[in-house]
Amino acid sequence: MLKRLSPFGAILLAAVALPTLSAAPAWAQADDPVLVQRGDLKVTAGEINAALALLPPDARAKVLESPASIATFARDRMIAKMLIVEAKSTKFDAKPEVQARMNEARDSALINAFLASVTQADPAWPSESEIVAAYEANRNRVILPKQYHILDIALFVPTGATKEQEDAIQKAARDIKTQASASKADFLELAKKYSQSPTLQQNGGDLGFLREDALQTGIREVVVTMKDNSVSDPLRSADSYHVLKLVGTRPPGPASLDEVRASLVQAMRQQRIQQLTRGYIDGLVAKQAMTVDDADIAKMVRKP
């Protein structure tokens, strides 16, 4: 429903390589549940757990938040296996230019993993004083758009649901909307009772204040027209129906330190890692000088 934004600039994201797709992990148990199967190809729960372990925490949590998102993740993995089988069946992987690209990708993954292992930032960094100083230096650049305090009840739509199933879920969402619109309705309790998202069950559906530009298209257009304490009609997202309650709004204005602390610390730590990486590479280069043949390099220039 949301998209994440970093107010302190773009943060470089390293590509995450999944475990080998052509076979199940060697440590997989014989009773490892098969989640997706196509002929002899299988995607097991063990494979999915291994792949998820390589993802950043936020991305992993996003996949695990609903059966539909896990199913999509597993199907995508099956599609990857299918493509590998197709490519190998034509010996596409034996082509010299393809092998060269595969070697480049393997070397790049090795370099990224190695640098990450030798340039880890101090877990205690940055200190509170450094965070405050960075915030003060950037506070005039961070103006938050209008924000909406939203409560949410989510009903998941199974992948490949029939029209009858979809109609039944939509009817259930309409019934919840009717209950939530009653004068003495407790939306938080209704969320704990009806929402199929474990997170929304635990927090009573409270999403807190969300930036207008972080709301999903289709959701945003409805929320911006709602009045405080009103309840929306059921809204369809990619894999769910949502019944929303607007608790209140905040006008545009400067972000507080608490509102940007997480993204600020993330940006600072990423910058520190980049500095450590550059320092490590510079130190490695300094151990033995390189020689560059400018004359031969000049001969490689191709004029248009």
BELCOR-V763408 format. One record per residue. PHI is phi in radians with two decimals (NA if undefined). PSI is psi in radians with two decimals (999 if undefined). Layout:
# BELCOR-V763408
PHI;PSI, PHI;PSI
This chain:
# BELCOR-V763408
NA;-0.40, -2.12;2.78, -2.14;2.45, -1.54;2.42, -2.24;2.51, -1.92;1.99, -1.27;-0.15, -1.86;0.47, 1.77;2.93, -1.23;2.43, -1.91;2.24, -1.18;2.28, -1.92;2.16, -1.35;2.44, -1.18;2.42, -1.86;2.11, -1.51;2.36, -1.43;2.80, -1.05;2.84, -0.86;2.27, -1.55;-0.28, -1.35;-0.23, -2.69;2.79, -1.24;2.68, -1.01;2.58, -1.09;-0.48, -1.54;0.02, -1.08;2.42, -1.40;2.67, -1.09;-0.51, -1.67;0.33, -1.10;2.07, -1.04;2.38, -1.54;2.08, -1.56;-0.66, -2.43;2.41, -2.44;2.48, -2.52;1.77, 1.11;-2.19, -1.49;-0.17, -1.42;2.39, -2.38;2.56, -2.12;2.07, -1.79;2.89, -1.08;-0.63, -1.09;-0.72, -1.10;-0.77, -1.11;-0.75, -1.09;-0.69, -1.14;-0.72, -1.17;-0.72, -1.13;-0.56, -1.10;-0.39, -1.51;-0.20, -1.45;2.70, -1.05;2.65, -0.91;-0.75, -1.12;-0.76, -1.17;-0.69, -1.12;-0.76, -1.10;-0.62, -1.12;-0.72, -1.16;-0.68, -1.46;0.03, -1.37;-0.26, -2.73;2.68, -1.00;-0.64, -1.13;-0.71, -1.25;-0.61, -1.15;-0.74, -1.07;-0.72, -1.10;-0.74, -1.07;-0.77, -1.18;-0.71, -1.11;-0.72, -1.07;-0.64, -1.18;-0.69, -1.10;-0.74, -1.05;-0.69, -1.08;-0.75, -1.08;-0.75, -1.04;-0.76, -1.14;-0.66, -1.12;-0.75, -1.06;-0.78, -1.08;-0.76, -1.11;-0.75, -1.25;-0.51, -1.14;-0.43, -1.78;0.14, 1.03;0.48, -1.07;-0.59, -1.24;-0.21, -1.54;-0.16, -1.14;2.37, -0.96;-0.74, -1.20;-0.56, -1.26;-0.74, -1.08;-0.63, -1.12;-0.74, -1.14;-0.69, -1.12;-0.69, -1.15;-0.69, -1.09;-0.76, -1.13;-0.72, -1.11;-0.80, -1.11;-0.69, -1.10;-0.73, -1.12;-0.71, -1.11;-0.79, -1.08;-0.82, -1.08;-0.77, -1.15;-0.71, -1.14;-0.83, -1.06;-0.67, -1.09;-0.58, -1.33;-0.46, -1.84;-0.02, -2.22;0.63, -1.27;2.28, -1.29;2.68, -1.04;2.15, -1.00;-0.43, -1.49;-0.05, -1.73;2.47, -1.50;2.76, -1.31;2.92, -1.06;-0.69, -1.16;-0.63, -1.21;-0.64, -1.12;-0.79, -1.09;-0.74, -1.10;-0.72, -1.15;-0.66, -1.12;-0.82, -1.09;-0.60, -1.25;-0.35, -2.07;-0.02, -1.06;-0.58, -1.27;-0.21, -1.59;-0.21, -1.90;1.61, -1.92;2.00, -1.38;2.48, -1.28;-3.13, -1.00;2.49, -2.12;2.64, -2.22;2.23, -1.53;1.95, -2.09;2.42, -1.89;2.53, -2.42;2.35, -2.05;2.14, -2.00;2.30, -2.04;2.05, -1.32;2.51, -1.83;2.05, -1.04;2.58, -1.05;2.30, 1.29;0.40, -1.05;2.48, -1.33;2.93, -1.07;-0.67, -1.11;-0.73, -1.13;-0.77, -1.08;-0.77, -1.08;-0.68, -1.16;-0.71, -1.19;-0.70, -1.12;-0.69, -1.12;-0.73, -1.06;-0.68, -1.15;-0.68, -1.14;-0.69, -1.10;-0.70, -1.13;-0.70, -1.04;-0.72, -1.09;-0.79, -1.11;-0.74, -1.20;-0.39, -1.51;-0.15, -1.09;2.63, -1.03;-0.62, -1.93;0.39, -1.19;2.45, -1.82;1.71, -1.07;-0.64, -1.07;-0.74, -1.21;-0.64, -1.12;-0.66, -1.13;-0.73, -1.14;-0.55, -1.43;-0.75, -1.85;-0.52, -1.10;2.41, -1.68;0.06, -1.60;2.13, -0.97;-0.68, -1.12;-0.79, -1.21;-0.53, -1.11;-0.74, -1.22;-0.70, -1.76;0.24, 1.17;0.44, 1.37;0.12, -1.40;1.92, -1.56;-0.09, 1.28;-2.84, -1.47;2.18, -2.00;2.39, -1.18;2.52, -1.02;-0.69, -1.37;-0.04, -1.74;-0.04, -1.47;2.45, -1.14;2.48, -0.99;2.35, 1.77;-0.74, -1.39;-0.77, -1.02;-0.77, -1.08;-0.50, -1.44;-0.81, -1.03;-0.72, -1.17;-0.27, -1.71;-0.12, -1.39;2.64, -1.70;2.74, -0.96;2.39, 1.22;0.21, -1.58;2.78, -2.06;2.38, -1.43;2.77, -1.18;2.81, -0.99;2.31, -2.00;2.31, -1.60;2.19, -1.89;-2.93, -1.04;-0.67, -2.32;0.24, -2.67;2.84, -1.83;2.43, -2.14;2.38, -1.96;2.06, -1.94;2.56, -2.15;2.26, -1.60;2.00, -1.46;-0.73, -3.07;3.09, -2.34;2.81, -2.19;2.39, -1.28;2.86, -1.03;2.57, 3.07;3.06, -1.07;2.50, -1.38;2.48, -1.41;2.88, -1.06;-0.71, -1.06;-0.62, -1.24;-0.49, -2.02;0.07, -0.96;-0.87, -1.06;-0.83, -1.23;-0.56, -1.16;-0.82, -1.09;-0.71, -1.06;-0.80, -1.13;-0.71, -1.13;-0.75, -1.18;-0.66, -1.13;-0.70, -1.12;-0.70, -1.12;-0.72, -1.09;-0.70, -1.10;-0.68, -1.15;-0.76, -1.12;-0.67, -1.11;-0.81, -1.09;-0.71, -1.11;-0.69, -1.14;-0.78, -1.13;-0.74, -1.07;-0.69, -1.15;-0.67, -1.15;-0.75, -1.12;-0.63, -1.20;-0.34, -1.16;-0.53, -2.66;2.20, -1.17;2.56, -1.63;2.64, -1.99;2.35, -2.11;2.13, -1.56;1.61, -1.09;-0.57, -1.17;-0.82, -1.20;-0.58, -1.12;-0.72, -1.08;-0.55, -1.21;-0.34, -1.45;-0.16, -1.17;2.28, -1.91;2.08, -1.44;2.49, -1.15;999
